[in-house]
Amino acid sequence: MRFFMACFIVLLLFSAVACQSQSSVTNKKITLYNQSGDSVGTAELVEEPDGVKITVNAEGLSPGYHGIHIHEHPKCSGNHFQSAGNHLNPEGKKHGAMHPKGAHLGDLPNIEADSDGKAKAELKLAEATLKEGKKSLLKKEGTSLIITAGQDDGISQPSGNSGERIICGKITSKLPK
């Protein structure tokens, strides 16, 4: 009888730990792809008390500033990644950090590519989470990270007049195959 009771307790503890780890993702690493499907970098997302820290390493960009946003679907297909949908905007705000009725949850500061076309940046997506909730980047099927050809002006509607979407990475809770 003691043996069965011990087995039951171990099984119960194991189940509790397994359920907890599935619902509390604290970091996520994604691969970034260009329109041709070539891997051009990575982004690491880390849950922090005041939002999600995003560390981006990308190459193949033109030198200068580029817009970067979280989009509403984890899809990186179609002409200029249109399958990713619009910026993540669960509260129905206007676009841009400089807009008085903004910003979208998915709005991030521009990143800068050096003369070799490489960009390394550490950004903060305030109020976002990798856990459950209205502002989760892993909601439903997930979201995506998009880098654009030009600089986001921080106010133009609906997406900052930053040009074509040129790099995309899927943000999902699913493990890669």
Contacts in CASP RR format, 6 or more apart in sequence:
PFRMAT RR
TARGET T0000
AUTHOR 0000-0000-0000
METHOD contacts of the structure
MODEL  1
MRFFMACFIVLLLFSAVACQSQSSVTNKKITLYNQSGDSVGTAELVEEPD
GVKITVNAEGLSPGYHGIHIHEHPKCSGNHFQSAGNHLNPEGKKHGAMHP
KGAHLGDLPNIEADSDGKAKAELKLAEATLKEGKKSLLKKEGTSLIITAG
QDDGISQPSGNSGERIICGKITSKLPK
23 131 0 8 1.000
23 132 0 8 1.000
24 131 0 8 1.000
25 47 0 8 1.000
25 130 0 8 1.000
25 131 0 8 1.000
25 138 0 8 1.000
25 173 0 8 1.000
26 46 0 8 1.000
26 47 0 8 1.000
26 130 0 8 1.000
27 44 0 8 1.000
27 45 0 8 1.000
27 46 0 8 1.000
27 47 0 8 1.000
27 130 0 8 1.000
28 44 0 8 1.000
28 45 0 8 1.000
28 130 0 8 1.000
28 138 0 8 1.000
28 171 0 8 1.000
28 173 0 8 1.000
29 42 0 8 1.000
29 43 0 8 1.000
29 44 0 8 1.000
29 45 0 8 1.000
30 42 0 8 1.000
30 43 0 8 1.000
30 44 0 8 1.000
30 45 0 8 1.000
30 145 0 8 1.000
30 169 0 8 1.000
30 170 0 8 1.000
30 171 0 8 1.000
31 39 0 8 1.000
31 41 0 8 1.000
31 42 0 8 1.000
31 169 0 8 1.000
32 39 0 8 1.000
32 40 0 8 1.000
32 41 0 8 1.000
32 42 0 8 1.000
32 43 0 8 1.000
32 56 0 8 1.000
32 58 0 8 1.000
32 145 0 8 1.000
32 147 0 8 1.000
32 167 0 8 1.000
32 168 0 8 1.000
32 169 0 8 1.000
33 39 0 8 1.000
33 40 0 8 1.000
33 76 0 8 1.000
33 167 0 8 1.000
33 168 0 8 1.000
33 169 0 8 1.000
34 40 0 8 1.000
34 60 0 8 1.000
34 166 0 8 1.000
34 167 0 8 1.000
35 80 0 8 1.000
35 81 0 8 1.000
35 166 0 8 1.000
40 58 0 8 1.000
40 59 0 8 1.000
40 60 0 8 1.000
40 167 0 8 1.000
41 57 0 8 1.000
41 58 0 8 1.000
41 59 0 8 1.000
42 56 0 8 1.000
42 57 0 8 1.000
43 54 0 8 1.000
43 55 0 8 1.000
43 56 0 8 1.000
43 57 0 8 1.000
43 58 0 8 1.000
43 145 0 8 1.000
43 169 0 8 1.000
44 54 0 8 1.000
44 55 0 8 1.000
45 52 0 8 1.000
45 53 0 8 1.000
45 54 0 8 1.000
45 130 0 8 1.000
45 137 0 8 1.000
45 171 0 8 1.000
46 52 0 8 1.000
46 53 0 8 1.000
46 54 0 8 1.000
46 55 0 8 1.000
47 129 0 8 1.000
47 130 0 8 1.000
47 131 0 8 1.000
48 124 0 8 1.000
50 124 0 8 1.000
50 126 0 8 1.000
50 127 0 8 1.000
51 124 0 8 1.000
51 125 0 8 1.000
51 126 0 8 1.000
51 127 0 8 1.000
51 128 0 8 1.000
51 129 0 8 1.000
52 124 0 8 1.000
52 125 0 8 1.000
52 128 0 8 1.000
52 129 0 8 1.000
52 130 0 8 1.000
52 137 0 8 1.000
53 122 0 8 1.000
53 123 0 8 1.000
53 124 0 8 1.000
53 125 0 8 1.000
54 108 0 8 1.000
54 122 0 8 1.000
54 123 0 8 1.000
54 124 0 8 1.000
54 125 0 8 1.000
54 145 0 8 1.000
55 121 0 8 1.000
55 122 0 8 1.000
55 123 0 8 1.000
56 68 0 8 1.000
56 111 0 8 1.000
56 119 0 8 1.000
56 120 0 8 1.000
56 121 0 8 1.000
56 122 0 8 1.000
56 123 0 8 1.000
56 145 0 8 1.000
56 147 0 8 1.000
57 118 0 8 1.000
57 119 0 8 1.000
57 120 0 8 1.000
58 111 0 8 1.000
58 113 0 8 1.000
58 118 0 8 1.000
58 119 0 8 1.000
58 147 0 8 1.000
58 167 0 8 1.000
59 116 0 8 1.000
59 117 0 8 1.000
59 118 0 8 1.000
59 119 0 8 1.000
60 113 0 8 1.000
60 117 0 8 1.000
60 118 0 8 1.000
61 113 0 8 1.000
61 117 0 8 1.000
61 118 0 8 1.000
61 119 0 8 1.000
61 147 0 8 1.000
61 166 0 8 1.000
61 167 0 8 1.000
62 113 0 8 1.000
62 117 0 8 1.000
62 149 0 8 1.000
63 113 0 8 1.000
63 114 0 8 1.000
63 115 0 8 1.000
63 116 0 8 1.000
63 117 0 8 1.000
64 112 0 8 1.000
64 113 0 8 1.000
64 151 0 8 1.000
65 110 0 8 1.000
65 111 0 8 1.000
65 112 0 8 1.000
65 113 0 8 1.000
65 150 0 8 1.000
65 151 0 8 1.000
66 110 0 8 1.000
66 111 0 8 1.000
66 112 0 8 1.000
66 113 0 8 1.000
66 119 0 8 1.000
66 147 0 8 1.000
66 148 0 8 1.000
66 149 0 8 1.000
66 150 0 8 1.000
66 151 0 8 1.000
66 162 0 8 1.000
67 108 0 8 1.000
67 110 0 8 1.000
67 111 0 8 1.000
67 147 0 8 1.000
67 148 0 8 1.000
67 150 0 8 1.000
67 151 0 8 1.000
67 152 0 8 1.000
67 160 0 8 1.000
67 162 0 8 1.000
68 108 0 8 1.000
68 109 0 8 1.000
68 110 0 8 1.000
68 111 0 8 1.000
68 121 0 8 1.000
68 123 0 8 1.000
68 145 0 8 1.000
68 146 0 8 1.000
68 147 0 8 1.000
68 148 0 8 1.000
68 152 0 8 1.000
69 87 0 8 1.000
69 88 0 8 1.000
69 104 0 8 1.000
69 106 0 8 1.000
69 107 0 8 1.000
69 108 0 8 1.000
69 145 0 8 1.000
69 146 0 8 1.000
69 148 0 8 1.000
69 152 0 8 1.000
69 159 0 8 1.000
70 87 0 8 1.000
70 88 0 8 1.000
70 105 0 8 1.000
70 106 0 8 1.000
70 108 0 8 1.000
70 125 0 8 1.000
70 128 0 8 1.000
70 137 0 8 1.000
70 143 0 8 1.000
70 144 0 8 1.000
70 145 0 8 1.000
70 146 0 8 1.000
70 171 0 8 1.000
71 81 0 8 1.000
71 84 0 8 1.000
71 85 0 8 1.000
71 86 0 8 1.000
71 87 0 8 1.000
71 88 0 8 1.000
71 106 0 8 1.000
71 143 0 8 1.000
71 144 0 8 1.000
71 145 0 8 1.000
71 146 0 8 1.000
72 84 0 8 1.000
72 85 0 8 1.000
72 86 0 8 1.000
72 87 0 8 1.000
72 88 0 8 1.000
72 89 0 8 1.000
72 143 0 8 1.000
73 83 0 8 1.000
73 84 0 8 1.000
73 85 0 8 1.000
73 141 0 8 1.000
73 142 0 8 1.000
73 143 0 8 1.000
73 144 0 8 1.000
74 84 0 8 1.000
74 141 0 8 1.000
74 142 0 8 1.000
74 143 0 8 1.000
74 144 0 8 1.000
74 170 0 8 1.000
74 171 0 8 1.000
74 172 0 8 1.000
75 81 0 8 1.000
75 83 0 8 1.000
75 84 0 8 1.000
75 85 0 8 1.000
75 144 0 8 1.000
75 170 0 8 1.000
76 83 0 8 1.000
76 84 0 8 1.000
76 144 0 8 1.000
76 168 0 8 1.000
76 169 0 8 1.000
76 170 0 8 1.000
77 83 0 8 1.000
80 164 0 8 1.000
80 165 0 8 1.000
80 166 0 8 1.000
81 144 0 8 1.000
81 146 0 8 1.000
81 165 0 8 1.000
81 168 0 8 1.000
82 165 0 8 1.000
84 144 0 8 1.000
84 146 0 8 1.000
84 165 0 8 1.000
84 168 0 8 1.000
86 158 0 8 1.000
86 159 0 8 1.000
87 95 0 8 1.000
87 104 0 8 1.000
87 105 0 8 1.000
87 106 0 8 1.000
87 107 0 8 1.000
87 158 0 8 1.000
87 159 0 8 1.000
88 104 0 8 1.000
88 105 0 8 1.000
88 106 0 8 1.000
88 137 0 8 1.000
88 143 0 8 1.000
89 104 0 8 1.000
89 105 0 8 1.000
89 106 0 8 1.000
90 105 0 8 1.000
90 134 0 8 1.000
90 135 0 8 1.000
91 105 0 8 1.000
92 104 0 8 1.000
93 99 0 8 1.000
93 101 0 8 1.000
93 102 0 8 1.000
93 103 0 8 1.000
93 104 0 8 1.000
93 105 0 8 1.000
94 100 0 8 1.000
94 101 0 8 1.000
94 102 0 8 1.000
94 103 0 8 1.000
94 104 0 8 1.000
94 157 0 8 1.000
95 102 0 8 1.000
95 103 0 8 1.000
95 104 0 8 1.000
95 107 0 8 1.000
95 154 0 8 1.000
95 155 0 8 1.000
95 156 0 8 1.000
95 157 0 8 1.000
95 158 0 8 1.000
95 159 0 8 1.000
95 160 0 8 1.000
96 102 0 8 1.000
96 103 0 8 1.000
96 104 0 8 1.000
96 107 0 8 1.000
96 152 0 8 1.000
96 154 0 8 1.000
96 155 0 8 1.000
96 160 0 8 1.000
97 103 0 8 1.000
97 107 0 8 1.000
97 109 0 8 1.000
97 154 0 8 1.000
98 154 0 8 1.000
98 155 0 8 1.000
99 154 0 8 1.000
99 155 0 8 1.000
99 157 0 8 1.000
103 154 0 8 1.000
105 125 0 8 1.000
105 127 0 8 1.000
105 128 0 8 1.000
105 135 0 8 1.000
106 125 0 8 1.000
106 128 0 8 1.000
107 152 0 8 1.000
107 154 0 8 1.000
108 123 0 8 1.000
108 125 0 8 1.000
109 123 0 8 1.000
110 151 0 8 1.000
110 152 0 8 1.000
111 119 0 8 1.000
111 121 0 8 1.000
111 123 0 8 1.000
111 147 0 8 1.000
112 119 0 8 1.000
112 121 0 8 1.000
113 119 0 8 1.000
119 147 0 8 1.000
125 137 0 8 1.000
127 135 0 8 1.000
128 135 0 8 1.000
128 136 0 8 1.000
128 137 0 8 1.000
129 135 0 8 1.000
129 136 0 8 1.000
129 137 0 8 1.000
130 136 0 8 1.000
130 137 0 8 1.000
130 138 0 8 1.000
131 138 0 8 1.000
133 139 0 8 1.000
137 143 0 8 1.000
137 171 0 8 1.000
138 171 0 8 1.000
138 172 0 8 1.000
138 173 0 8 1.000
141 172 0 8 1.000
142 170 0 8 1.000
142 171 0 8 1.000
142 172 0 8 1.000
142 173 0 8 1.000
143 171 0 8 1.000
144 168 0 8 1.000
144 169 0 8 1.000
144 170 0 8 1.000
144 171 0 8 1.000
145 168 0 8 1.000
145 169 0 8 1.000
145 171 0 8 1.000
146 165 0 8 1.000
146 167 0 8 1.000
146 168 0 8 1.000
146 169 0 8 1.000
147 165 0 8 1.000
147 166 0 8 1.000
147 167 0 8 1.000
147 168 0 8 1.000
148 162 0 8 1.000
148 163 0 8 1.000
148 164 0 8 1.000
148 165 0 8 1.000
148 166 0 8 1.000
149 162 0 8 1.000
149 163 0 8 1.000
149 164 0 8 1.000
149 165 0 8 1.000
149 166 0 8 1.000
150 162 0 8 1.000
150 163 0 8 1.000
151 162 0 8 1.000
152 159 0 8 1.000
152 160 0 8 1.000
152 161 0 8 1.000
152 162 0 8 1.000
153 160 0 8 1.000
153 161 0 8 1.000
153 162 0 8 1.000
154 160 0 8 1.000
END
